[in-house]
């Protein structure tokens, strides 16, 4: 990491900001969404801060790096739970709490973040499917497509990040894909929020 460019590290804050914007736009859907947003943003910010500190020849703070997936898993599980409350027959809270607890416990026992990463992918998948369905029911196929692209982007990033050889060029590609995916998420969330406000205005 000694030759890690500060510009690349700074760019990692962009998808964090886009994710924060997207989740903030969903805050009207359930009281738990702001707390979920705080956890998600904290995870992304911790990882981006770790990169920037190392790129600027600062100390290696592994606890910042390792905070990413536990915080993301918890935040996206909370988001998925909040979104699931809109269903006519919402799942039991244990359907969300048990997998999350298992992922976090396994990460702690193994002293490795990969179980939390699996928990994050699972929670993101559930949240994306619920958002996609909400957009489709709202009659917004573009938002539904963008949520689908966001989910596809998350699946794409996993194998890319798992490669043993992480060249600077590859990391620019990874972060560019992440930025585009989070931009799609934020735009789709904006459209969904706008549609909801429009319907509320008509109803009033």
N, C-alpha and C positions, 0 to 999 in steps of 0.2 A: 504493500500500500504506500510505499515511500514516494512513488511517482504518480500517485493518484491525483488527477487534476482538480483543483478547487472548483473550477467551473462545472465539472461533472457532479461534484458533491453538492454544489449549490442548486443545480437543476433538480436534484432529488426532492427539494422542498416544493416544487411545482405540482407534482401529482398529489402530494399531501394536501396542499391548499385546494386543489380541485375536488378531492374526496370530501374535505371539510365542507366545501360549498354545497356539494350534492346532498350530503346527509343533512345539512342545515335546512335545505329546501324541503326536506321530508318531515320536518319537526312537527307539523300540524297533524300528522297521521296518528301519533301516539305520544303520551307524556314521557315514555322511556327513550324516545329517539335522541333527545339532546345528550343524555348520559352515554348512549351508544356512540354518538358522534365524538364525544370527548375522549373515550377510550381508543377509538379508531385513530383519531388525529394524534393522540399521545404516542401510540405505537409507531406511526409513520414518522413523526417528528423525532422520536428517539433515534431511529435508524439513520435518518438524514443528518441529525446532529453528530452522530458518531462518525459518519463519513466525512463531514466537513472538518471536524476536529482533527482526524487523522490526516486529511489532505493538507491541513495547515501545519503539519508536523507537531501536533499536540499529542497528549498522552492517549494511549489506547484504553478506552473505557468499555470493556466487553459487556457490562451490565446494560449499557445503552443499546448495543447491538442485539443482545439477547432478549430485550423487552419487546421487540417487534411482534413476534407471533403470539405470545401470551396475551398481549393487549388487543391485537387484532382479532384473535379468536373470541375473546370475551366481548369486544365491541360489536362484531358482526353477528354473534349469537344473540346479543341483546337486540340488535336491529331486526334480525329475522323473527325473533319472538314478538317484537312490537308490531311488525307488519302482519304476522299471522293472526293477530287479534281482530283483523278486519274480516276474517272468514266467518261464514255462518256457523261452522262447527270448528272453532280453533283447537289446535292440538293441546294436549295437557302440557303445562310448563315443564314437566319432567322430560318431555321429548327434546327439550333444548338444554336443560340443566345437566342431565346425566352425561351426554356426549362431551359437553364442555368440561365438566369436572373430570371425566376420564382422560381427556386430552391433556389438561393441565397437570393432573396427578402423574401421568406417564412421563411428561416432560421433566417434572421435578425428580421422579425416581431415576430416570435415565440420564439426567443432567444434559439433556439435549432438547433442542427446540422443535425437532421434526414432528413429534406428536401434536404440538400446538399448531404447527403449520397445517397438518391434516385437518385439525379442527377448524382452522380458519377457512380452508377450501370448502369444507362441508357447509359452514355457516354462510359463506359468500354465495354458494350455489343456491341454498334455500332462499336467501334474501333476493337474489337476482330473479329466480323463478317467480317469487311473489310479486316483485315489482313489474316484471314482464306481463304477468297476468293482469295486474291492476291497470297497466297502460293499455292492454288489449281491450279490457272491459270499458275503459274510458273512451274507446274509439280513436286511439292514437297509435297507429302502427309504426310510426317513426320512432316514438319513444320506446315502444316494445322492442324494435330492432336494435336500438342503441343499448338498451339494457342487455340484450343478447350479446352484442359485441363487447360490452364491458366484461361479461362473464367469460367469453372466449379469450379475451385478453389476459384474464387472471390465470386461465389454464395454460396459456402460451408461456407466461412468465416463469412458471414453475420449472419446466425442463431447461429453459435457458439459464436460470439462476443456479441450477443444480450442476452445470458443467464444471468440471474440475479446472479447466483453463479459462480464466476470466480476463481476457484482454481488455484494454481500455475501449477499443472499438466495439467489442461485443457489449460492454456495459453501457455505452452510448445507445446502442440499439435497444437494449433492455429498457433503459429509462425512457427512451422515446416511445416505445410501445406502451409502457406504463402510463406515461403522460397522456397519450391519445386515448387509452382505455378510460382513464379517470375523467378526461374531458367529455367523452361520450356519456359517462355516468352522470356528470354534473348537468349536461344539457338535457338529458332524458328526465332527470329529476325536476329540472326547471319546467319542462313541458308538463309533467304530471302535476306539479304544484299549481301551474297556471290553469290547467283544466279544472282542477278541484276548486280553485277560487272562482272560476267562471260559473261553475255549477251552483256554488253557494250563493253567488250573486243573483242568478236566475231564480233560485228557490226563495230568496228573500223578497 
